[in-house]
Amino acid sequence: MSFARVRALVVVGLLAVLALVFVVVALVRDTQSEAGLAGGCPEGWPIADVTLRESKDVKINVLNGTEQAGLAKTVADDFRNRKFQVKKTADEKKKIDDIAVLRYGPKGVGSAHLLRAYFLDEAGYEYDAKRTDDVVDVVLGSGFQQLATTTEVNQSLADLGPPQAHPGSCPKRED
């Protein structure tokens, strides 16, 4: 056998071993299998649903945190026109000065993320780890003008990136 053939076989053999090492390292460090199951989650931590929802799958309550009468109903109609599931409208006892405040629990993380885009990420949020439903309360404040347009929502979602689990909770995505 010539020296060129031996050298070629050695190079091909080294490349095969190197490829095998990369495959093994990739399999060992793979975290995708744990992401959907909240693997490694400490006991007692809530499982946060970080699946970005479509508007038709998002359940909301619209609450008026202003002195302006009928604001919750008007904005609820706006949300219905955008295919959201509006469960109820009401007046909030505590008035707020912000644009809006989103209140939700672990099952509403992905839904609240979408709603943040409708307020161009200017809405405050109140995460309650003990809340068990998937409904997001949208409390409108005196700084509210209007919901974002479809183009603004899409741009805001791109800027926000994917939904993230809050500290003290473990992410779970529905596939």
C-alpha positions as CSV (number, residue, x, y, z in Angstrom):
1,M,0.0,0.0,0.0
2,S,1.3,3.4,-0.9
3,F,2.0,6.2,1.6
4,A,-0.7,8.4,0.0
5,R,-3.3,5.7,0.6
6,V,-2.2,5.1,4.2
7,R,-2.3,8.9,4.9
8,A,-5.8,9.1,3.3
9,L,-7.1,6.2,5.5
10,V,-5.7,7.8,8.6
11,V,-7.3,11.2,7.8
12,V,-10.7,9.5,7.0
13,G,-10.4,7.5,10.2
14,L,-9.6,10.6,12.3
15,L,-12.6,12.5,10.7
16,A,-14.9,9.6,11.6
17,V,-13.7,9.5,15.2
18,L,-14.1,13.3,15.4
19,A,-17.6,13.1,14.0
20,L,-18.5,10.4,16.5
21,V,-17.2,12.5,19.4
22,F,-19.3,15.5,18.3
23,V,-22.5,13.4,18.0
24,V,-21.9,12.0,21.5
25,V,-21.3,15.4,23.0
26,A,-24.4,16.8,21.3
27,L,-26.6,14.0,22.6
28,V,-25.2,14.3,26.1
29,R,-25.8,18.1,26.2
30,D,-29.2,18.0,24.6
31,T,-31.7,19.9,26.7
32,Q,-34.7,19.7,24.3
33,S,-36.0,16.5,25.8
34,E,-36.1,18.1,29.2
35,A,-37.7,21.4,28.1
36,G,-41.1,19.9,27.5
37,L,-41.2,18.0,30.7
38,A,-39.7,20.7,33.0
39,G,-36.8,18.3,33.8
40,G,-34.7,19.2,36.7
41,C,-37.4,21.3,38.2
42,P,-37.3,21.6,42.1
43,E,-40.2,20.0,43.8
44,G,-43.0,22.4,44.6
45,W,-42.1,24.9,41.9
46,P,-45.0,25.8,39.5
47,I,-44.7,24.7,35.9
48,A,-45.0,27.8,33.7
49,D,-46.6,27.3,30.3
50,V,-44.3,29.3,28.0
51,T,-46.0,28.4,24.8
52,L,-46.7,31.5,22.7
53,R,-50.4,31.3,22.1
54,E,-52.5,32.5,19.1
55,S,-55.1,35.1,20.0
56,K,-57.9,32.6,19.5
57,D,-56.4,30.5,22.3
58,V,-56.0,33.4,24.8
59,K,-58.6,33.9,27.6
60,I,-58.7,37.3,29.2
61,N,-60.7,39.4,31.6
62,V,-60.8,43.1,30.8
63,L,-60.9,45.4,33.8
64,N,-61.3,49.2,33.8
65,G,-58.8,50.8,36.2
66,T,-59.7,54.3,35.2
67,E,-62.5,56.9,35.8
68,Q,-63.6,56.6,32.1
69,A,-66.9,54.8,32.0
70,G,-67.3,51.9,29.5
71,L,-63.6,51.6,28.7
72,A,-63.5,47.9,29.6
73,K,-66.4,47.1,27.3
74,T,-64.9,49.0,24.4
75,V,-61.5,47.4,24.7
76,A,-63.1,44.0,25.3
77,D,-64.9,44.4,21.9
78,D,-61.5,45.4,20.4
79,F,-60.0,42.2,21.8
80,R,-63.0,40.1,20.6
81,N,-62.5,41.5,17.1
82,R,-58.9,40.3,17.3
83,K,-60.2,36.8,18.2
84,F,-59.4,36.8,21.9
85,Q,-61.7,34.9,24.3
86,V,-63.0,37.6,26.6
87,K,-64.4,36.0,29.7
88,K,-65.6,39.1,31.6
89,T,-65.4,42.8,31.8
90,A,-65.7,44.8,35.0
91,D,-64.4,47.8,36.9
92,E,-61.3,47.5,39.0
93,K,-61.5,49.0,42.5
94,K,-57.9,50.2,42.5
95,K,-57.3,52.9,39.8
96,I,-53.9,52.7,38.0
97,D,-51.9,55.3,36.2
98,D,-50.0,52.9,33.9
99,I,-51.1,52.0,30.4
100,A,-52.2,48.6,31.6
101,V,-51.3,45.9,34.1
102,L,-51.4,42.2,33.1
103,R,-52.1,39.8,36.0
104,Y,-51.6,36.1,35.4
105,G,-50.3,32.8,36.8
106,P,-48.0,30.0,35.6
107,K,-50.5,28.7,33.0
108,G,-50.9,32.2,31.5
109,V,-47.2,33.1,30.8
110,G,-47.4,32.5,27.1
111,S,-50.7,34.3,26.8
112,A,-49.5,37.3,28.8
113,H,-46.4,37.4,26.5
114,L,-48.7,37.9,23.5
115,L,-50.7,40.5,25.3
116,R,-47.5,42.4,26.2
117,A,-47.1,42.9,22.4
118,Y,-50.6,44.5,22.1
119,F,-49.4,47.1,24.6
120,L,-46.0,47.5,22.9
121,D,-44.3,46.0,26.0
122,E,-45.4,49.1,28.0
123,A,-47.9,47.3,30.2
124,G,-46.8,46.3,33.7
125,Y,-47.3,42.8,34.9
126,E,-48.1,41.0,38.1
127,Y,-47.2,37.4,38.2
128,D,-48.9,35.2,40.8
129,A,-47.3,31.8,41.2
130,K,-50.3,30.5,43.2
131,R,-52.8,31.3,40.5
132,T,-54.1,28.1,38.9
133,D,-56.1,29.3,35.8
134,D,-54.9,30.3,32.4
135,V,-56.9,33.5,32.2
136,V,-55.0,36.8,32.0
137,D,-56.5,39.9,33.7
138,V,-56.0,43.0,31.6
139,V,-56.4,46.0,33.9
140,L,-56.6,49.2,31.8
141,G,-55.0,52.3,33.2
142,S,-55.4,56.0,32.7
143,G,-52.3,56.0,30.3
144,F,-54.1,53.7,27.9
145,Q,-54.8,55.1,24.4
146,Q,-55.4,52.1,22.1
147,L,-54.2,48.6,21.2
148,A,-51.3,48.1,18.9
149,T,-51.9,47.4,15.2
150,T,-51.1,44.0,13.7
151,T,-47.8,45.2,12.3
152,E,-46.8,46.8,15.6
153,V,-47.8,43.6,17.5
154,N,-45.6,41.5,15.1
155,Q,-42.7,43.9,15.5
156,S,-43.1,43.9,19.3
157,L,-43.2,40.1,19.4
158,A,-40.0,40.0,17.5
159,D,-38.4,42.4,19.9
160,L,-39.6,40.6,23.0
161,G,-38.3,37.2,21.9
162,P,-39.8,33.9,23.2
163,P,-41.8,33.8,26.4
164,Q,-39.7,33.0,29.5
165,A,-40.6,31.4,32.8
166,H,-40.5,33.7,35.8
167,P,-37.9,33.1,38.6
168,G,-39.1,30.3,40.9
169,S,-41.0,28.5,38.1
170,C,-40.0,25.9,35.5
171,P,-40.7,26.3,31.8
172,K,-43.0,23.8,30.0
173,R,-43.8,24.1,26.3
174,E,-46.7,22.4,24.6
175,D,-45.6,20.9,21.4
